[in-house]
Amino acid sequence: MLTLRTEPFPRPRDLSDATDPAVLYVRSYLLIRTVVGVLGVLLPVALLAGEAVGVPGPVQVRDSLSAYYHTGLQDLFVGSISVIAFLLATYLAGQPRTAEFLLSLTAGVALLVVVAFPIARSGLPAGAPMCGSTPQPPGCSPVEQALGEGVTEHVHEVAAAVAFLALAGVSFLFARAERREGGSRAAATAHVAFGVLMLAAEVLALVGSVRGLRVGPVSALYVGEVVALWAFGASWLLAGRDLWLRLVDRRRRPAALGVHDLAPRG
């Protein structure tokens, strides 16, 4: 029978021994966590920069991050989200009975659904044929053509919400680990704040999508998506801070840091 664990398994206190398989496992774990966090933070910036460099005409903020699927930056959007998704799905795979793994797996699978079921095309002229029509309108993905833009977009929105709910849960687990192991209270508070921010941003995105709200020149949907993505990335980068400090400064005594500082959160 599957027994779910919320506490981490024992980890090496000293990460300087590159011949220890356990140390190499933790370093690999840390690398995945860092790459995921960096991608989350940089994706909105990369999309704007890519549009400035590679898309003809003036730079414009789209109605949502997902809208980049139907632009010349489709490969960047799909590729980045897919990398994040696969890393999340395999994150902590060596500890499959932990709540953290199950939440990250859920988020990874949901993000794969996000890219497989794109949001509807925007900026269409009145009377333009919708996906599912014959002949196939330009810009429609095979899924949109088969299911129609409306159904595909609904699946996309549900999957995005599930992904960020799961990621918010991981942030709360990061906070729990900090408190349980006597770690930084400031870090624990920050993780809770990031988790709450993700949830609030998703509410803003949902309300903005339904009601067409705007925050100045940009849509509330876009603002919600960006804030949620940045909060997710920041939480994951913060969770690995002490591991990186320990790798950079090997002269620090292992006893100066608690096990919670050197072990992946569970």
C-alpha positions in Angstrom: 0.0 0.0 0.0 1.2 3.5 -0.9 2.2 5.4 2.3 2.5 9.2 1.6 5.3 11.0 3.3 5.7 14.7 3.9 9.1 14.7 5.6 12.3 14.4 3.6 14.5 11.4 3.6 18.0 11.7 5.2 20.4 13.6 3.0 24.2 14.0 3.2 25.3 16.9 5.4 28.5 17.5 3.4 28.0 18.1 -0.4 31.6 18.5 -1.2 32.4 14.8 -1.8 31.8 14.3 -5.6 32.5 10.6 -5.2 29.5 10.0 -3.0 26.5 8.8 -5.0 24.2 10.4 -2.5 25.9 13.7 -2.9 25.6 13.5 -6.7 21.9 12.7 -6.3 21.3 15.8 -4.2 23.3 18.0 -6.7 21.2 16.7 -9.6 18.1 17.4 -7.6 19.4 20.9 -6.9 20.1 21.5 -10.6 16.6 20.5 -11.6 15.1 22.8 -9.0 17.3 25.7 -10.1 16.6 25.3 -13.8 12.9 25.2 -13.2 13.0 28.3 -11.1 15.1 30.2 -13.6 12.9 29.3 -16.5 9.8 30.4 -14.6 11.3 33.8 -13.8 12.8 34.4 -17.3 10.0 33.1 -19.6 7.8 36.3 -19.6 11.0 38.4 -20.2 12.2 36.1 -22.9 8.9 36.3 -24.7 8.9 40.1 -24.7 12.6 40.2 -25.8 11.9 37.6 -28.5 9.0 39.7 -29.9 11.2 42.8 -29.9 13.9 41.0 -31.9 12.1 38.4 -34.0 8.6 39.7 -34.7 8.1 42.5 -37.2 6.3 45.6 -36.1 6.1 47.3 -32.7 6.5 45.3 -29.5 3.1 44.6 -27.9 2.0 42.9 -24.7 -0.3 40.0 -25.6 -3.6 39.4 -23.8 -2.0 36.4 -22.1 1.3 34.5 -22.1 -0.6 31.6 -23.7 -1.4 33.9 -26.6 2.2 33.6 -27.7 1.3 30.1 -29.0 -0.3 31.7 -32.0 2.6 34.0 -32.8 6.1 33.6 -34.3 7.3 32.8 -30.7 5.3 29.6 -30.5 8.5 27.5 -30.4 9.9 29.5 -27.5 6.6 29.3 -25.5 6.0 25.6 -26.2 9.6 24.6 -25.7 10.0 26.5 -22.4 6.7 25.3 -20.9 7.5 21.7 -22.0 11.0 21.8 -20.4 9.5 23.1 -17.1 6.8 20.4 -17.3 9.1 17.5 -17.9 11.5 18.7 -15.1 8.5 19.0 -12.7 7.2 15.6 -13.6 10.6 14.0 -12.9 11.5 16.2 -9.9 12.1 14.0 -6.8 11.3 10.9 -8.8 13.5 8.9 -6.5 11.1 9.7 -3.6 7.7 8.9 -5.3 5.9 8.5 -2.0 6.3 12.1 -0.9 3.6 14.8 -1.2 6.1 17.1 -2.9 6.7 14.6 -5.7 3.0 14.0 -6.3 2.3 17.8 -6.4 5.2 18.5 -8.8 4.1 15.5 -11.0 0.6 16.9 -11.1 1.9 20.3 -12.1 4.1 18.9 -14.8 1.4 16.8 -16.4 -1.0 19.8 -16.2 1.5 22.0 -18.0 1.9 19.4 -20.8 -1.8 19.6 -21.2 -1.5 23.4 -21.4 0.8 23.3 -24.4 -1.2 20.4 -26.1 -4.5 22.3 -25.8 -3.7 25.9 -26.7 -5.8 29.0 -26.0 -8.0 30.3 -28.7 -6.6 32.7 -31.4 -7.0 36.4 -30.6 -7.5 39.4 -32.8 -9.6 37.7 -35.3 -11.8 39.9 -37.6 -15.6 39.6 -37.2 -16.9 36.6 -39.1 -13.6 34.8 -39.4 -13.9 31.0 -39.6 -13.2 29.2 -36.3 -11.0 26.1 -35.9 -12.9 23.0 -36.9 -14.2 24.6 -40.1 -13.4 23.3 -43.5 -11.1 24.2 -45.0 -8.9 24.5 -41.9 -8.4 28.2 -40.9 -4.8 29.4 -40.6 -3.2 29.1 -37.2 -5.3 26.2 -35.9 -3.5 23.4 -34.1 -4.6 19.8 -34.8 -6.3 19.6 -31.4 -8.2 22.9 -32.0 -9.2 21.6 -35.5 -10.5 18.4 -34.0 -12.2 19.7 -30.9 -12.9 23.4 -31.8 -11.3 26.4 -30.2 -13.9 26.8 -27.4 -13.5 23.3 -25.9 -9.7 23.4 -26.4 -9.4 26.7 -24.6 -11.5 25.4 -21.6 -9.2 22.4 -21.2 -6.2 24.8 -21.4 -7.6 27.1 -18.7 -8.5 24.2 -16.3 -5.0 22.6 -16.8 -3.3 26.0 -16.1 -5.3 26.4 -12.9 -4.5 22.8 -11.7 -0.8 23.4 -12.4 -0.6 26.6 -10.3 -2.7 25.1 -7.5 -0.2 22.2 -7.3 2.8 24.5 -7.4 1.3 26.7 -4.7 1.0 23.5 -2.7 4.7 22.8 -3.2 5.5 26.3 -1.9 3.5 25.6 1.2 5.5 22.3 1.7 8.7 24.3 1.4 7.5 26.6 4.1 6.5 23.6 6.3 10.0 22.1 5.9 11.6 25.4 7.0 9.5 25.5 10.1 9.8 21.8 10.9 13.6 21.8 10.7 14.1 25.1 12.5 15.1 26.9 9.3 14.7 30.5 8.4 11.5 32.0 9.5 11.8 34.7 6.8 12.2 32.0 4.1 9.2 30.1 5.5 7.1 33.3 5.4 8.3 34.1 1.9 7.3 30.6 0.7 3.8 31.1 2.1 3.6 34.5 0.5 4.7 33.1 -2.9 2.1 30.3 -2.6 -0.7 32.8 -1.6 0.5 35.1 -4.4 0.1 32.2 -6.9 -3.4 31.5 -5.8 -4.4 35.2 -5.9 -2.8 35.6 -9.3 -4.8 32.7 -10.6 -8.0 34.3 -9.3 -7.1 37.5 -11.0 -6.4 35.7 -14.2 -9.6 33.8 -14.1 -11.7 36.9 -13.3 -9.8 38.9 -15.9 -10.4 36.2 -18.5 -14.1 36.0 -17.8 -14.8 39.7 -17.5 -12.2 41.1 -19.8 -10.6 43.2 -17.1 -7.5 45.2 -17.8 -4.8 46.7 -15.5 -3.8 49.8 -17.4 -2.7 48.9 -20.9 -2.4 45.1 -20.2 -5.1 42.5 -19.5 -5.7 41.2 -16.0 -5.2 37.7 -17.4 -1.7 38.6 -18.6 -0.8 40.2 -15.2 -2.1 37.2 -13.3 -0.2 34.7 -15.4 3.1 36.6 -15.1 2.8 37.1 -11.3 1.9 33.5 -10.8 4.9 32.4 -12.9 7.3 34.7 -11.1 6.1 33.7 -7.7 6.6 30.0 -8.6 10.1 30.6 -9.9 11.1 32.7 -6.9 9.9 30.1 -4.5 11.8 27.3 -6.1 15.0 29.4 -6.3 14.7 30.4 -2.6 14.2 26.8 -1.6 17.6 25.9 -3.0 19.6 28.8 -1.6 21.5 27.1 1.2 22.4 24.2 -1.1 24.1 26.5 -3.5 25.8 28.4 -0.7 27.2 25.2 0.6 28.5 24.1 -2.8 30.1 27.5 -3.4 31.7 27.8 0.0 33.1 24.4 1.0 35.0 25.9 3.9 31.8 26.2 5.9 31.5 23.6 8.5 28.7 21.1 8.0 27.6 21.6 11.6 27.0 25.3 10.9 24.0 24.3 8.8 21.0 22.1 9.8 20.0 19.0 7.9 17.1 21.1 6.6 19.6 23.5 4.9 21.3 20.7 3.1 18.5 18.4 2.2 15.8 18.8 -0.5 12.5 19.7 1.0 9.9 16.9 1.0 
